[in-house]
Amino acid sequence: MSILEKAIQSAQQSEISFSKFIKPNDTGSTGGHQAGFHIPKNSWPLFFESPGKKGENKDRYVTIRWHDDFETNSRFIYYGVGTRNEYRLTRFGRGFPFLTDDNVGDLLVIVKKSSDFFEGFVLSSDEDIEDFFTSLNISSTETNGIIPKQTSLSAEAILLKCFMAYIQSLRIDFPTTIDLANNARDCYTKAYGITPNVVKRNPDQELLSWIEAEYGLFKTIENDRYSELIQSPFESVEALVKTANTILNRRKSRAGKSLEHHLEEIFKISQLTFQTQITTENNKKPDFLFPNIEAYKDPNFNIDKLFVLASKTTCKDRWRQILNEADRIRTKHLFTLQQGISKNQLDEMNKYGVQLVVPRMYLSSFPAEHRENIMTLKQFISHVNAVQA
């Protein structure tokens, strides 16, 4: 069984589990003196019976088995004395392999098996991270905290009501990815009164909200379609595997197109001129080309007014795929939901002319010395708008 499979099985069979992208602050890349993994305040139930109190420190020692391979006697501590107000997981011993600069951007998974015994996993590749998200039915925006149980729905009542109305209107088993994205967005904007001007003012936040809403709708459809099926015994192991594969493949298909669909709507609201999935050299199809393929093929068109943008939920490995998607354009823009990438990889991206674009809220997860060279979604839109004006 692979590390990914072990991580998925462990998290699914546990009452409480946790995930987060490893950040420079965890590995010491920021130059700070803190040791070990920073744990968000809302994740205290992973280790404690009650939250820490300001003015007091408290800790507990636990055993963590990593990758079903070796164990550490680690310390979960709340620092509440003085100006500090944070939780950390520390003490891993010499030679611990998962707190290096190269681990920045990896996904840390901690699973509680008993009061003092835990299992730990670190997933590095894009495929493993996305497969973990798919299997646990969470999005990259739901990391950095306790993994919600699949039976719980976090949508507000008004949003859920809209979801249920949409589900009842369906005449097919599952909608297409574009239909799912559009209806999730419509439900969200109606429930929270989001106007185009709100999207223009804060595209970074609205994009993440749309993605979360779509996950909520998708979970609701799954519960509606499969609740009776999974409560009944399967005729055979083959029938069980077939059903499980159908569910997982549908999740992967939806997740792969979700980000692209929502970015397209953001760009339309922002009144940018662009085309999607247009064929350039060698039959390559970049996700977004600004302004259009006619301008790209016109040798007299100002090359400084051409932009290409790829969209990838994670990009630690996949960023190289975009390098030859549009030969005329020297700088390739890449939008990602990845939270944290190592200094070495960022240096390599810069060397090959890849301009990273991330949600504003994720900037702090990247090494400080690289943040000025990373664009937010709003900055990218403003830049293209100014060129196209």
Stockholm file with secondary structure:
# STOCKHOLM 1.0

chainA/1-389         MSILEKAIQSAQQSEISFSKFIKPNDTGSTGGHQAGFHIPKNSWPLFFESPGKKGENKDRYVTIRWHDDFETNSRFIYYGVGTRNEYRLTRFGRGFPFLTDDNVGDLLVIVKKSSDFFEGFVLSSDEDIEDFFTSLNISSTETNGIIPKQTSLSAEAILLKCFMAYIQSLRIDFPTTIDLANNARDCYTKAYGITPNVVKRNPDQELLSWIEAEYGLFKTIENDRYSELIQSPFESVEALVKTANTILNRRKSRAGKSLEHHLEEIFKISQLTFQTQITTENNKKPDFLFPNIEAYKDPNFNIDKLFVLASKTTCKDRWRQILNEADRIRTKHLFTLQQGISKNQLDEMNKYGVQLVVPRMYLSSFPAEHRENIMTLKQFISHVNAVQA
#=GR chainA/1-389 SS CCHHHHHHHHHHTSSCEEEEECCHHHHTTTSCCCCSEEECGGGGGGTCSSCCCTTCCEEEEEEEEETTTEEEEEEEEEECSTTCCEEEEECCCTTCTTSSGGGTTCEEEEEECSSSEEEEEEECSHHHHHHHHHHHTCCGGGCSEECCCTTCCCSCHHHHHHHHHHHHHCCSSSCCHHHHHHHHHHHHHHHHTCCHHHHHHCHHHHHHHHHHHHHHHHHHHHHHHHHHHHHSCCSSHHHHHHHHHHHHHHHHHHHHHHHHHHHHHHHHHTTCCCEESCCCGGGCCCSEEESCHHHHHCTTSCGGGCEEEEEESCCTTGGGGGTTSCTTCSSEEEEECCCCCCHHHHHHHHHTTEEEEECGGGGGGSCGGGGGGSEEHHHHHHHHHHHHC
#=GC SS_cons         CCHHHHHHHHHHTSSCEEEEECCHHHHTTTSCCCCSEEECGGGGGGTCSSCCCTTCCEEEEEEEEETTTEEEEEEEEEECSTTCCEEEEECCCTTCTTSSGGGTTCEEEEEECSSSEEEEEEECSHHHHHHHHHHHTCCGGGCSEECCCTTCCCSCHHHHHHHHHHHHHCCSSSCCHHHHHHHHHHHHHHHHTCCHHHHHHCHHHHHHHHHHHHHHHHHHHHHHHHHHHHHSCCSSHHHHHHHHHHHHHHHHHHHHHHHHHHHHHHHHHTTCCCEESCCCGGGCCCSEEESCHHHHHCTTSCGGGCEEEEEESCCTTGGGGGTTSCTTCSSEEEEECCCCCCHHHHHHHHHTTEEEEECGGGGGGSCGGGGGGSEEHHHHHHHHHHHHC
//
